[in-house]
Amino acid sequence: MKITDHIKQANKTLFSFEILPPLKGENIEHINKNIARLLEYKPSFIDVTYHQQEVEYRDLADGRVEKKTVRKRPGTVGISAAVQYKTGVNVVPHLICGGFSKEDTENALIDLHFLGIDNLLVVRGDAAASQRYFKPEADGHPHALGLVKQVNALNKGIYLDNELENSHPTDFCIGVAGYPEKHSEAPNWQLDLKNLKDKVDAGADYIVTQMFYDNKKYFNFVDECRAIGINVPIIPGLKPIATKKQLMTLPSIFHIDLPTELVNEVLKCKSRDEVRQLGVEWSIMQSKELIAAGAPVLHFYTMGNSDNIEQIAKAVF
Ligand SMILES: Cc1cc2nc3c(=O)[nH]c(=O)nc-3n(C[C@H](O)[C@H](O)[C@H](O)COP(=O)(O)OP(=O)(O)OC[C@H]3O[C@@H](n4cnc5c(N)ncnc54)[C@H](O)[C@@H]3O)c2cc1C
């Protein structure tokens, strides 16, 4: 079932969450356990992130430096299929531009289609660790917009090889990312919103937001989107704070602001457990307000450990 159909059929705010594939070498059991504890709260869908390969430079014993390409978290497609068939919950694999030619993308879409997966979240991906700015593959997409257009074309049966006969259309429901506090690379807020509208006009069916800790940012974002004619569902993304270090890392990685009150409360905490509990309470407060305002879904970033998400889900769903 498509994400947009889940939303249309619901008469309440739905629950969903995102998982990361395990690091290479780890097994899938940790993920299975994390998912199992959240199934009780009836998630409507589960996202599985995609991780681009990275280039690493390793010192060799003879003094030379070896350049190596590594994919630290492979397995998005396999995990997506395994989770969907094991749990019966719709999965939403993420698909990125980084590291993919258009041909690679088409082949990945064909795999997902044959696996019975018809929901996607389409994003550009960040610059690889070794690069300052995002660089697409020679024949890849520089922006998520191109990826949305390619998926939408495939939904109409238009493949890259336009000489294919009797080509079969796919039927993907397409999600894209939105930024209540602006994407870091956008020259300004209006252009970022316009770029988001272009993705929706090109066929995106819904938006999932970057995490935020002040609901006013989300409410304002929704108002601004509606004002320029973006009418698809806008799903808020939430990530409970779990460590003091995140006071620095979240703003620097995700380019978001943390409210003063939250920062002050985190600083007062005397242990890791206290911070984790505070993060849960802050998220519960955000969730209740978002539900009261009629948010279509609350989408949680689990980052691998779901005990805190379980506490939130227990309190609000
Ligand atoms: C919900 C969510 C899920 C995510 N999942 C993943 C994941 O699984 N894997 C991963 O690697 N990353 C993921 N990310 C991170 C994401 O890849 C980064 O935030 C990335 O920097 C931007 O992706 P995007 O799809 O928003 O890019 P885009 O929509 O391409 O936008 C990127 C920047 O380019 C600008 N822009 C867009 N179109 C144009 C244009 N035509 N001309 C000029 N400028 C333009 C935008 O304003 C923006 O500043 C996720 C982010 C979110 C919010």
The ligand as an SDF file (V2000), in Angstrom:
LIG
                    3D

 53 58  0  0  0  0  0  0  0  0999 V2000
   13.9120   12.7890    5.3290 C   0  0  0  0  0  0  0  0  0  0  0  0
   15.3510   12.7100    4.8750 C   0  0  0  0  0  0  0  0  0  0  0  0
   15.9120   11.4860    4.5190 C   0  0  0  0  0  0  0  0  0  0  0  0
   17.2420   11.4130    4.0870 C   0  0  0  0  0  0  0  0  0  0  0  0
   17.7760   10.1840    3.7700 N   0  0  0  0  0  0  0  0  0  0  0  0
   19.0500   10.0950    3.3120 C   0  0  0  0  0  0  0  0  0  0  0  0
   19.6370    8.8400    2.9460 C   0  0  0  0  0  0  0  0  0  0  0  0
   19.0100    7.7700    3.0580 O   0  0  0  0  0  0  0  0  0  0  0  0
   20.8960    8.8290    2.4780 N   0  0  0  0  0  0  0  0  0  0  0  0
   21.6400    9.9670    2.3430 C   0  0  0  0  0  0  0  0  0  0  0  0
   22.8030    9.9000    1.9090 O   0  0  0  0  0  0  0  0  0  0  0  0
   21.1350   11.1680    2.7120 N   0  0  0  0  0  0  0  0  0  0  0  0
   19.8620   11.2640    3.1850 C   0  0  0  0  0  0  0  0  0  0  0  0
   19.3380   12.4890    3.5490 N   0  0  0  0  0  0  0  0  0  0  0  0
   20.1890   13.6770    3.4850 C   0  0  0  0  0  0  0  0  0  0  0  0
   20.1040   14.3710    2.1160 C   0  0  0  0  0  0  0  0  0  0  0  0
   20.6790   13.5430    1.1280 O   0  0  0  0  0  0  0  0  0  0  0  0
   20.8530   15.6880    2.2160 C   0  0  0  0  0  0  0  0  0  0  0  0
   20.1720   16.5700    3.0620 O   0  0  0  0  0  0  0  0  0  0  0  0
   21.2460   16.3320    0.9000 C   0  0  0  0  0  0  0  0  0  0  0  0
   22.2210   17.3410    1.1810 O   0  0  0  0  0  0  0  0  0  0  0  0
   20.1010   17.0020    0.1560 C   0  0  0  0  0  0  0  0  0  0  0  0
   19.2170   16.0910   -0.3470 O   0  0  0  0  0  0  0  0  0  0  0  0
   17.8750   16.5830   -1.1070 P   0  0  0  0  0  0  0  0  0  0  0  0
   17.2220   15.3990   -1.6550 O   0  0  0  0  0  0  0  0  0  0  0  0
   17.1060   17.4970   -0.2410 O   0  0  0  0  0  0  0  0  0  0  0  0
   18.5690   17.3990   -2.3040 O   0  0  0  0  0  0  0  0  0  0  0  0
   18.0150   18.3910   -3.4030 P   0  0  0  0  0  0  0  0  0  0  0  0
   16.5450   18.4480   -3.4600 O   0  0  0  0  0  0  0  0  0  0  0  0
   18.7500   18.0570   -4.6520 O   0  0  0  0  0  0  0  0  0  0  0  0
   18.5100   19.7960   -2.8320 O   0  0  0  0  0  0  0  0  0  0  0  0
   19.8880   19.9730   -2.4860 C   0  0  0  0  0  0  0  0  0  0  0  0
   20.2210   21.4640   -2.5610 C   0  0  0  0  0  0  0  0  0  0  0  0
   20.1940   21.8870   -3.9170 O   0  0  0  0  0  0  0  0  0  0  0  0
   19.2290   22.9070   -4.1090 C   0  0  0  0  0  0  0  0  0  0  0  0
   18.5800   22.5920   -5.3850 N   0  0  0  0  0  0  0  0  0  0  0  0
   17.6360   21.6690   -5.6430 C   0  0  0  0  0  0  0  0  0  0  0  0
   17.3200   21.6470   -6.9460 N   0  0  0  0  0  0  0  0  0  0  0  0
   18.1150   22.5690   -7.5320 C   0  0  0  0  0  0  0  0  0  0  0  0
   18.2840   23.0070   -8.8700 C   0  0  0  0  0  0  0  0  0  0  0  0
   17.5670   22.4820   -9.8780 N   0  0  0  0  0  0  0  0  0  0  0  0
   19.2080   24.0000   -9.1120 N   0  0  0  0  0  0  0  0  0  0  0  0
   19.9400   24.5240   -8.1200 C   0  0  0  0  0  0  0  0  0  0  0  0
   19.8100   24.1470   -6.8150 N   0  0  0  0  0  0  0  0  0  0  0  0
   18.9210   23.1780   -6.5430 C   0  0  0  0  0  0  0  0  0  0  0  0
   18.2730   22.8160   -2.9250 C   0  0  0  0  0  0  0  0  0  0  0  0
   17.6740   24.0580   -2.6240 O   0  0  0  0  0  0  0  0  0  0  0  0
   19.2150   22.3530   -1.8330 C   0  0  0  0  0  0  0  0  0  0  0  0
   19.9290   23.4290   -1.2940 O   0  0  0  0  0  0  0  0  0  0  0  0
   18.0250   12.5920    3.9950 C   0  0  0  0  0  0  0  0  0  0  0  0
   17.4560   13.8230    4.3610 C   0  0  0  0  0  0  0  0  0  0  0  0
   16.1420   13.9070    4.7940 C   0  0  0  0  0  0  0  0  0  0  0  0
   15.5600   15.2250    5.2010 C   0  0  0  0  0  0  0  0  0  0  0  0
  1  2  1  0
  2  3  1  0
  2 52  2  0
  3  4  2  0
  4  5  1  0
  4 50  1  0
  5  6  2  0
  6  7  1  0
  6 13  1  0
  7  8  2  0
  7  9  1  0
  9 10  1  0
 10 11  2  0
 10 12  1  0
 12 13  2  0
 13 14  1  0
 14 15  1  0
 14 50  1  0
 15 16  1  0
 16 17  1  0
 16 18  1  0
 18 19  1  0
 18 20  1  0
 20 21  1  0
 20 22  1  0
 22 23  1  0
 23 24  1  0
 24 25  2  0
 24 26  1  0
 24 27  1  0
 27 28  1  0
 28 29  2  0
 28 30  1  0
 28 31  1  0
 31 32  1  0
 32 33  1  0
 33 34  1  0
 33 48  1  0
 34 35  1  0
 35 36  1  0
 35 46  1  0
 36 37  1  0
 36 45  1  0
 37 38  2  0
 38 39  1  0
 39 40  1  0
 39 45  2  0
 40 41  1  0
 40 42  2  0
 42 43  1  0
 43 44  2  0
 44 45  1  0
 46 47  1  0
 46 48  1  0
 48 49  1  0
 50 51  2  0
 51 52  1  0
 52 53  1  0
M  END
$$$$
